[in-house]
Amino acid sequence: MIRFAALFALALTTAVSLSSPASADDDGPAYGPELQGFDYPFPVERYRFSSQGQELEMAYLDVKPSNPNGRTVVLLHGKNFCAATWEGSIKALTAAGYRVIAPDQIGFCKSSKPERYQFTFQQLAGNTRALLASLGIERSVVMGHSTGGMLAMRYALMYPAAVDQLVLVDPIGLEDWAAKGVPWLSLDGWNEREKRVTADTIRAYERATYYVGTWDASYEPWVQMLAGLYRGPGREAVASSSARLYDMIATQPVFYEFEHITTPVLLLIGDKDTTAIGKDLAPPDVRSKLGNYPVLGKEAAKRFPHAQLIEFPDLGHAPQIQAPARFHDAVLGWLQHPETGGMVTK
């Protein structure tokens, strides 16, 4: 198995310069459909259950602190992320006394890629609730990033009594892309797009959107993690799941329900983020108006009944990876003192 340390060594050679990163499309690692061959930084557990007439396995991390404070944080990953990409957050949270549960959602990463599975945010939220119930966890802090932010909002809407605090990290879904003019794309269209995914396309997108045009060797393992799925023997199942998940994201907005989220919300926004699903499909005049996170964050914060907004003026879509110290100081400050903690002055 290719160890995480080996992937980091690969990063040092493939991300030597920002101007010409080496391509790993042809000779990089290939992983199985459930990321077999890619090691996570913590032991992986499996939750086995039946859903939509299929027997499934949901991979998850359950990391316990040395000095527990009695609270649990559930981490929900984004579309191009996995439980493993929460590594820095897991270490920061467990050091502060929190137990951390970080699942790979069905269709992602080390979890099952079932055929004929109807992906909805409600279904993924229900799967997550069932996982937590199996672990005896009734209440928790829920922290979602990107697509995981949309899922976290849906989870809070469905199970408000189970969420103590809600942390949203550059969540997508702060606007209704279709209502703004992004054209519909068929499932066949999403599948065709998935066939063109390579390490180079992943890296270029992440550099521009996640890291504000910068690149660091520590980002490369996450590129290879995703690209390896598309190089492996399960590439068709991976692409099919990914296409259906994009369709879910594009057609199931949570945008109109912010006012119904009664849980205290911390909204963390990298102001350089420009993420908008399907933006490249939109006409130029529409495209230029999408993904304006400094505006979207402020507008959303006004609509949540109990919310605090923290902005990172110089960061992109993944502040927890790009500037972990600043990010975790803000999160931990708010978790411990939600009325006054975590303030960032612009």
N, C-alpha and C positions, 0 to 999 in steps of 0.2 A: 504493500500500500504506500501511496505517496503521502508522506507525513506533512503536517502543516508547516513544520520547520523547513522541509525541502521546498515547499511552495514559496516560502518567504525568500529562500536562497534564489529560487527562480526569479522572484520579483526583482532582486538586486541586479540581475543581468538583463531582464527584459524591460525594465523601466529606468535605464541609465540616464536617458535624457528626455525632456519633455517634447522636444522638437521631432524626434524620430524613434518612438518606442518600437522595440523589436516585435514582430508578429509571431504569435504562437499558434496560429490557426492550423498549421499542418503538423507541427511536431510537439504540441503541448499535450498535457495529460488528458486521457479519456476516462470518463467515469460512467458507472452504471446508472440506470434510470432513477435509482434512489440514492444517488451520490456515493455509491460503493467505490471505495478507493480514496475518498477524501475524508480525512480525519477531522473531527470537531475538537475544539480545545477543552471540552468537558465530556464526561460519559453520556452517551445517547441512550435514552429510554424509549420504550415503544408502548403506545396505547392502542390496543386492538379492539375494534368495534365494527358493527354492521351499519351501513348507511346506504340508502337507495338500492337495497338488494345486493350489496357487494360487501365482502369482508375486507376491511381496510386496516392499515397501520399508520398511526400518526406518531412521528418521531418528535421527541421533546427533550429539553435539558431541564433538570431539576437540581439547582445548585443551592446548597444550604450554607448559611454563614457560620463563622466560628462563634460569634457572639450574637445570637438572634435577638431581634427586637420584637418578635411576634407578628411581623407583617410580611406580606407576600406581594411581589411585583410580577405581573404577567407581561411579557414582552412580545409584541406582535410585529413581525418583520414585514418589509415592503416587497414589492413585486420582484425586484432584482436582488433580493437579499435572502438570507436564511437565518436560522437561529444562531449559527456560528458567527455571523457578522455583528451580533450583539456582544461579542467577547469583552470589549472594554467596559460596556455598561454593566455587564454581569459582575465583573470584578469590582467596579465602583460600588454597586448596590449591595453586594454581599459583604464588602468591607464595612459598610455602614449598618449592617445587621439585618438586611432584608433577605428573605428566601426568594429565589428567582425561578420562575417557570418560563421557558422560552420554547414554544412549539414551532415545528415546521408545519404549516397548514397543508391539508390534503391538496395534492397537485403541485407541491413545491418540494424541492431539495431532497431530504431523506425520507419523505413521506410518500405514500402510495400515489400513483398516477392512474386512477381508474378511468376506463373507457365509459362513455355514455353517462358521465357524472354531470349532473346539473349544478354548476357552481353558482351560488348566490352568497351574498354577505350574511344572510340569515343562516344558511347552512353552515358556513364556516364558524359563525358565532356559536351556533348550537353545538358543533363539534368541540369547540374550545370549552364551552361550559361543561360538556360531558367529561372531558379530560380532567378539568379541575375538580368536578364532583368525585371522580374516581380516586383522586388524591386527597379527598376530605377537605378541600379548600372552598369555603362558602363565600368569603369576601376577599377582595384584593385591590391593589392599585393596578390599573391597566394602562400600559404605555404602548402606543402604536406609532410606527413610522411609515410615512408614505402611504402605500395601499393599506398597510397595517393600521394607519390612522383612520381610514374609512371603516375598516373592520372594527376598530376600537369604538368608534362612534355608534356603529350598529349594535355592538355588544352592550354598550351603555344604555341604548334605547330599549333593548330587549330585556335586559337584566339589571335595572337600575339599583335594586337593593343589594346586588353583588359587587358593586363598584364603589370603593371608598373615594378614590381620586382618579382622574382621567388625564393622562399626559399625551398630548398630540404633537409629534415631531414632524414638521413639514408635511402634514397630511395632504394627500391629494383629495380632490372632491370638494375643495373650497369654492368651486364654481361649477356650473352645469355646462360642460363643453358643448353638448349638442344644442342647448338653448342659445349659446353664443355663436353658433354657426359651424361647428365641426361636423363634417358630413358623416353619415353612418357608414360603417365598414362591415361587410358580411363576415361570418365566421370563416368562410373560404379565404377572404382577404387577409384576415389575421393569420391564418395558417400559412399563406404565401409569404407574409412578412417574416414569420418565424423561421422559414427555410433559409433566410439570408443572414441569420444571426451568426456572428463570428467573434472571436476575441477582439479583433480590431474594431468592429462596430460597437461592442460593449464598452471597450476602453475609451473610444472617442466620445460616446454619449456620456459616460460617467465623468470624464475629464471636464467636459463643457458644463454639465448640469449639476453634478454632485460637488465638484471641487473647484469651481470658478476658474477653469482654465489652467489649473495647476495639477501636478502629479507627484506622488510620492511612492517609493517602492512598497510601502506597507499596503497600498491599495491593490496591488497586482494579484495577490492570492484570491481576492474576491472576484476579479475578472476571470481568472483561470477556473475557479469554482463553477461559474456559470457556463463558460465556454466548454469545459470538460463534459458537461451534460449533453451538449449539442454534438460533441465528437464521438460520444459513446454509443453502445449498441441499442440503447433505449431512446435514441434521438427523436424518433417519430412520436412516441408516447409523451416525451417531454414537450415537444413542439405543440402537440394536440392539447395538452393541458394548459400550456401557456396561452395559446390562442383563445381557449374558452375563458380563461381568467381575464384576459384583456377585454373580451366581450362583456364579462360581468362588470368590470370597472367602468366601461364606457356607457353601459345601459342601466346602471342601478345607482343613481345619485342619492346621496344622503344630504345634499345641499339644502333641501327644503325643510329639514327637521332639526336644525341646530337649537331652536327655541325649546324643544322638548327634552333636551339633555340637561337634567337637573343636577347631575354630579358636578362637583367643583372641577374645573378644567384649567390645565396649564397648556398654553399654546406656544410652542417654540418654533420660530420661523427664521430660516436663513434668508436674508433679504435678496441675495443673489440667485436664489432658486428661480427657475423658469419652467418647471415641470408642468406639462398639460398633455394628457393622453390624447393622441390623434392630432396634435398641433400641426404636424408636418402635412396632414391631409387637407388642412383648411386653406382657404384663399389668403393671400398675403395681408389683406386689410383686416381679416379676422385673426390671423396668426399673431400679428403684432400686439393684439390686445389680451392675449392669453398668458396665464402663468405669471401674473404680476403680483408676486407674493407679498411685498410690502403693503400693497393695497388689500389683497385678499385676507391677510392675517388680521389687519385692523378691522375690516368689515365683519369677519367671523367672530372676533372677540366681543364685538358689540352685541351679537345675537345670542351667544351662550348666556344663560341666566347668571352663571357664576364663573367668570373666567379671568385669567391673568395672561397677558401677552408678554412674551420675552422675545426680542428681536436680536439677531446677530447680523449687524450690517454688512460684514465682510464674508459671510459664509454662504454655502450653497445648500443643496438638497439633503446632505448627510452631515449635519453639524456634530453628531455624536462620534463620527469617524474623523472628520476634518479637524476639529478642535475639541478633543475629548475632555480636557481639564476644565475648560470654560463651560462646556455643556453640562458635565456632571455636577459641577458646583451649583449651577442654576437649578437643575432638577432636584438635587438633594436638599437645597435650601428651601424649595417650595414644598417638597414632601414633608419636611419637618415643621415648616411654618407656612401653611398655605395662604394665610392672610397677608403676610408681610415678606416671606422669604423669596429668594431667587430673583430679586429685581435686577434688571440690567439697565444701565443708563446709556442711552444712545449719544 
